């Protein structure tokens, strides 16, 4: 797979930003530039990484999903319930968690696409429904699970990273391949760029859009498994604010909020930037309100840059359209002779 110079430039720019953050916090904190910090960072990001990968597809088609944090909490709550109270095997509990996420994502897609309600409103409702179900499932109490789930987030001997991190990397690679090398990925990009043109081409965009929301739900269920594994318990408050971190990571990675453009690999760099920012601020002693303010500023700046880039692209397209639609007087005179 040959990388285009533009893609290489994007990867390099995001890598430089991440390395800049690492060096900055390395100067501000004596304990940041250590192997333990990077191992901890790698083992904290799997849940955010897989959710952000799915969110990339949703943003590319021009949608948004605000329910992922609550759905992740619900999936983790169900995981804890069936392991602790019903004593199901771990693999069966994982499948159930993935199924819950898939159902939630599919419902978001069905309601948004077939009824025509904006995904912002639909997923806002799902946010409340899923969080309420998480509280009801756990009776608003944290369920301790322990060794039954912790192995997934325990670093592998000799690698210093967990199986969850390795699975998250595989999800990122698979997501990028699907987006750039499959018919489904081309449909996703085309729908985000111009859904009307897709309809005129004889392609029904509805199944693709529903599948995108379902994919995000499935990956959110996987994120719930990773999150619960890292905590060793199911917490009904798990995933609060995760939707903002996921959207921030996707936008920082260059995916357009207007749809039609995005990269799963770039999203992974965005996840690294968000996670490094949070870890660095924690090490330098920043308070929780301060961390929220800085994260919010990062999101706003990323959105402004995206809007500016979209404006420049639209302006360039308009100039090219005017250039090619302008009549050629000399040619006309030659034809008239």
C-alpha positions as CSV (number, residue, x, y, z in Angstrom):
1,X,0.0,0.0,0.0
2,X,1.7,3.1,-1.2
3,X,1.2,6.3,0.8
4,X,0.5,9.5,-0.9
5,X,2.8,12.5,0.0
6,X,-0.2,14.4,1.4
7,X,-1.0,11.5,3.7
8,X,2.6,11.3,4.8
9,X,2.6,15.0,5.5
10,X,-0.6,14.6,7.7
11,X,1.0,11.8,9.6
12,X,4.2,13.7,10.1
13,X,2.4,16.8,11.3
14,X,0.3,14.9,13.9
15,X,3.5,13.0,15.0
16,X,5.3,16.3,15.5
17,X,2.4,17.7,17.6
18,X,2.4,14.6,19.8
19,X,6.2,14.6,20.2
20,X,5.9,18.3,21.1
21,X,3.5,17.5,23.9
22,X,5.7,14.8,25.1
23,X,8.7,17.1,25.3
24,X,6.7,19.9,26.9
25,X,5.5,17.7,29.7
26,X,8.9,16.1,30.0
27,X,10.3,19.6,30.8
28,X,7.4,20.4,33.2
29,X,7.5,17.1,35.1
30,X,10.6,15.1,36.1
31,X,8.7,11.8,36.0
32,X,7.0,12.1,32.6
33,X,9.7,10.9,30.3
34,X,9.9,7.3,31.7
35,X,9.1,3.9,30.2
36,X,6.4,3.5,33.0
37,X,4.6,6.6,31.8
38,X,4.4,5.4,28.2
39,X,3.4,1.9,29.2
40,X,0.6,3.3,31.3
41,X,-0.4,5.6,28.5
42,X,-0.6,2.7,26.0
43,X,-2.7,0.6,28.4
44,X,-5.1,3.5,29.1
45,X,-6.1,4.3,25.5
46,X,-7.7,1.1,24.0
47,X,-11.3,2.0,24.9
48,X,-11.0,5.5,23.6
49,X,-9.1,4.3,20.5
50,X,-11.8,1.8,19.3
51,X,-14.6,4.2,20.1
52,X,-12.9,7.0,18.2
53,X,-12.3,4.7,15.2
54,X,-16.0,4.1,14.9
55,X,-16.8,7.7,15.5
56,X,-14.5,8.5,12.5
57,X,-17.0,6.7,10.2
58,X,-20.0,8.5,11.7
59,X,-18.5,11.9,11.3
60,X,-17.4,11.2,7.8
61,X,-21.1,10.6,6.7
62,X,-22.0,13.9,8.4
63,X,-23.5,12.4,11.6
64,X,-22.6,12.4,15.2
65,X,-23.1,10.1,18.2
66,X,-23.3,11.6,21.7
67,X,-24.4,8.4,23.3
68,X,-21.1,6.4,23.2
69,X,-20.0,7.2,26.8
70,X,-23.4,6.1,28.2
71,X,-23.5,3.0,25.9
72,X,-20.0,2.1,27.0
73,X,-21.1,2.4,30.7
74,X,-24.2,0.2,30.0
75,X,-22.0,-2.5,28.2
76,X,-19.6,-2.5,31.1
77,X,-22.5,-2.8,33.6
78,X,-24.0,-5.8,31.7
79,X,-20.6,-7.4,31.6
80,X,-20.2,-7.1,35.3
81,X,-23.7,-8.3,36.0
82,X,-23.5,-11.5,33.9
83,X,-20.0,-12.3,35.3
84,X,-20.7,-11.7,39.0
85,X,-24.4,-12.6,39.3
86,X,-24.9,-15.2,36.5
87,X,-21.4,-16.6,36.4
88,X,-21.2,-16.7,32.6
89,X,-17.8,-17.4,31.0
90,X,-15.8,-14.4,30.0
91,X,-16.2,-15.0,26.3
92,X,-20.0,-15.2,26.6
93,X,-20.0,-12.0,28.6
94,X,-17.9,-10.2,25.9
95,X,-20.3,-11.3,23.2
96,X,-23.2,-10.0,25.2
97,X,-21.5,-6.7,25.8
98,X,-20.7,-6.4,22.0
99,X,-24.4,-7.3,21.3
100,X,-25.7,-4.5,23.6
101,X,-23.5,-2.0,21.9
102,X,-24.5,-3.2,18.4
103,X,-28.2,-2.9,19.3
104,X,-27.8,0.6,20.7
105,X,-25.9,1.7,17.6
106,X,-28.3,0.1,15.2
107,X,-31.3,1.8,17.0
108,X,-29.5,5.1,16.6
109,X,-29.0,4.6,12.9
110,X,-32.6,3.3,12.3
111,X,-34.3,6.2,14.0
112,X,-32.0,8.8,12.5
113,X,-32.1,7.5,8.9
114,X,-35.7,6.2,8.5
115,X,-37.5,8.8,10.6
116,X,-35.2,11.6,9.5
117,X,-34.4,13.0,13.0
118,X,-30.9,14.5,13.3
119,X,-28.4,12.1,14.8
120,X,-27.5,14.8,17.4
121,X,-31.1,14.6,18.9
122,X,-31.4,10.8,18.6
123,X,-28.1,10.0,20.3
124,X,-28.8,12.6,22.9
125,X,-31.9,10.6,23.8
126,X,-29.9,7.3,23.7
127,X,-27.3,8.9,26.1
128,X,-30.0,9.3,28.8
129,X,-31.6,5.9,28.1
130,X,-28.3,4.0,28.2
131,X,-27.1,5.8,31.4
132,X,-30.4,5.1,33.1
133,X,-30.2,1.4,32.2
134,X,-26.6,1.3,33.5
135,X,-27.8,2.5,36.9
136,X,-30.7,0.1,36.9
137,X,-28.5,-2.8,35.9
138,X,-26.0,-2.2,38.7
139,X,-28.5,-0.7,41.3
140,X,-26.2,2.4,41.1
141,X,-23.3,0.4,42.7
142,X,-19.9,-0.6,41.4
143,X,-19.6,-4.3,40.9
144,X,-16.1,-5.7,41.6
145,X,-15.1,-8.4,39.1
146,X,-11.3,-8.8,39.6
147,X,-9.1,-11.4,37.9
148,X,-11.9,-12.6,35.6
149,X,-11.5,-9.4,33.4
150,X,-8.2,-7.9,34.4
151,X,-6.1,-10.2,32.2
152,X,-7.2,-8.3,29.1
153,X,-5.6,-5.1,30.4
154,X,-2.5,-6.6,32.0
155,X,0.7,-6.0,30.1
156,X,2.1,-9.0,28.2
157,X,5.4,-10.2,29.5
158,X,8.2,-8.7,27.4
159,X,6.0,-6.3,25.5
160,X,5.0,-3.8,28.3
161,X,1.6,-3.4,26.5
162,X,-1.7,-5.2,27.1
163,X,-3.7,-7.5,24.8
164,X,-6.3,-4.7,24.8
165,X,-3.8,-2.3,23.3
166,X,-2.8,-4.8,20.6
167,X,-6.5,-5.5,19.7
168,X,-7.1,-1.7,19.5
169,X,-4.2,-1.3,17.1
170,X,-5.6,-4.1,14.9
171,X,-9.0,-2.3,15.0
172,X,-7.3,0.9,13.8
173,X,-5.5,-0.9,11.0
174,X,-8.7,-2.8,9.9
175,X,-10.7,0.5,10.0
176,X,-8.2,2.3,7.8
177,X,-8.2,-0.6,5.3
178,X,-12.0,-0.7,5.2
179,X,-12.2,3.1,4.8
180,X,-9.7,3.4,2.0
181,X,-9.6,0.0,0.3
182,X,-13.2,-1.3,0.3
183,X,-16.4,-0.6,-1.6
184,X,-18.1,0.1,1.8
185,X,-15.4,2.7,2.6
186,X,-15.8,4.4,-0.7
187,X,-19.6,4.6,-0.2
188,X,-19.0,6.1,3.3
189,X,-16.7,8.8,1.9
190,X,-19.1,9.5,-1.1
191,X,-22.1,9.9,1.2
192,X,-20.3,12.3,3.4
193,X,-19.1,14.4,0.4
194,X,-22.4,14.5,-1.6
195,X,-25.3,12.2,-0.6
196,X,-27.5,13.6,-3.4
197,X,-24.9,12.5,-6.0
198,X,-24.8,9.1,-4.5
199,X,-28.6,8.8,-4.8
200,X,-28.4,9.9,-8.4
201,X,-25.8,7.2,-9.0
202,X,-28.4,4.6,-8.1
203,X,-26.9,3.8,-4.6
204,X,-29.2,3.7,-1.6
205,X,-27.3,5.4,1.2
206,X,-29.6,4.4,4.0
207,X,-28.2,0.8,4.7
208,X,-24.6,2.3,4.7
209,X,-25.5,5.0,7.2
210,X,-27.3,2.5,9.5
211,X,-24.3,0.1,9.2
212,X,-21.9,3.0,10.2
213,X,-23.9,3.7,13.4
214,X,-24.1,-0.1,14.1
215,X,-20.3,-0.4,13.7
216,X,-19.8,2.4,16.2
217,X,-22.1,0.7,18.6
218,X,-20.2,-2.6,18.2
219,X,-16.9,-0.9,18.8
220,X,-18.4,0.9,21.8
221,X,-19.3,-2.5,23.3
222,X,-15.7,-3.5,22.8
223,X,-14.6,-0.3,24.5
224,X,-16.8,-1.2,27.4
225,X,-15.0,-4.5,27.7
226,X,-11.6,-2.8,27.7
227,X,-12.7,-0.1,30.2
228,X,-14.1,-2.7,32.6
229,X,-11.0,-4.8,32.3
230,X,-8.8,-1.9,33.1
231,X,-10.8,-1.0,36.2
232,X,-11.4,-4.6,37.3
233,X,-15.0,-3.6,38.0
234,X,-18.1,-2.4,36.3
235,X,-19.0,1.2,37.2
236,X,-22.4,2.7,36.2
237,X,-20.6,6.1,35.8
238,X,-18.0,4.7,33.4
239,X,-17.6,6.6,30.2
240,X,-18.9,9.9,31.4
241,X,-17.5,12.5,29.0
242,X,-16.0,9.9,26.7
243,X,-18.0,11.2,23.7
244,X,-16.2,14.5,23.9
245,X,-12.8,12.9,24.1
246,X,-13.7,10.7,21.1
247,X,-15.0,13.6,19.0
248,X,-12.0,15.7,19.9
249,X,-9.6,12.9,18.9
250,X,-11.4,12.4,15.6
251,X,-11.4,16.2,14.8
252,X,-7.8,16.7,15.9
253,X,-7.0,13.8,13.4
254,X,-8.4,15.9,10.6
255,X,-11.8,14.3,10.0
256,X,-14.2,17.0,8.9
257,X,-17.3,17.7,10.9
258,X,-18.9,18.6,7.6
259,X,-18.4,15.0,6.4
260,X,-16.7,13.5,3.3
261,X,-13.1,13.4,4.7
262,X,-11.3,11.4,7.4
263,X,-8.7,8.9,8.3
264,X,-8.7,6.2,11.1
265,X,-4.9,6.3,11.4
266,X,-5.1,10.1,11.9
267,X,-7.7,9.5,14.5
268,X,-5.3,7.2,16.4
269,X,-2.8,10.1,16.5
270,X,-5.6,12.3,17.8
271,X,-6.2,9.7,20.6
272,X,-2.5,9.8,21.5
273,X,-2.6,13.6,21.6
274,X,-5.7,13.7,23.9
275,X,-4.4,10.9,26.2
276,X,-0.9,12.5,26.4
277,X,-2.5,15.9,27.2
278,X,-4.6,14.4,30.0
279,X,-1.7,12.4,31.5
280,X,0.7,15.3,31.3
281,X,-1.8,17.7,32.9
282,X,-2.4,15.2,35.7
283,X,1.4,14.9,36.3
284,X,1.9,18.6,36.5
285,X,-0.9,18.8,39.1
286,X,-3.6,20.5,37.0
287,X,-7.0,20.4,38.6
288,X,-9.9,18.7,37.0
289,X,-11.6,22.0,36.0
290,X,-8.4,23.1,34.4
291,X,-8.1,19.9,32.4
292,X,-11.6,20.3,31.2
293,X,-11.0,23.9,30.1
294,X,-7.8,23.0,28.2
295,X,-9.5,20.0,26.5
296,X,-12.4,22.2,25.5
297,X,-10.0,24.8,24.0
298,X,-8.3,22.1,22.0
299,X,-11.7,20.9,20.6
300,X,-12.7,24.5,19.7
301,X,-9.3,25.2,18.0
302,X,-9.6,21.9,16.0
303,X,-13.1,22.8,14.9
304,X,-12.0,26.3,13.8
305,X,-9.1,24.8,11.8
306,X,-11.5,22.3,10.2
307,X,-14.0,25.1,9.2
308,X,-11.1,27.2,7.9
309,X,-9.8,24.3,5.8
310,X,-13.3,23.6,4.5
311,X,-13.7,27.2,3.5
312,X,-10.4,27.2,1.6
313,X,-11.4,23.9,-0.2
314,X,-14.8,25.3,-1.1
315,X,-13.2,28.6,-2.4
316,X,-10.6,26.6,-4.5
317,X,-13.4,24.5,-5.9
318,X,-15.4,27.6,-6.9
319,X,-12.4,29.2,-8.6
320,X,-11.8,26.0,-10.6
321,X,-15.4,25.8,-11.6
322,X,-15.4,29.3,-12.8
323,X,-12.2,28.7,-14.7
324,X,-13.5,25.7,-16.6
325,X,-16.9,27.1,-17.2
326,X,-15.6,30.3,-18.7
327,X,-16.1,30.4,-22.6
328,X,-13.0,30.5,-24.8
329,X,-13.5,33.4,-27.3
330,X,-10.6,32.4,-29.6
331,X,-11.9,28.9,-30.0
332,X,-15.4,30.2,-30.7
333,X,-14.1,32.5,-33.4
334,X,-12.2,29.7,-35.1
335,X,-15.4,27.5,-35.0
336,X,-17.5,30.3,-36.4
337,X,-15.3,30.8,-39.5
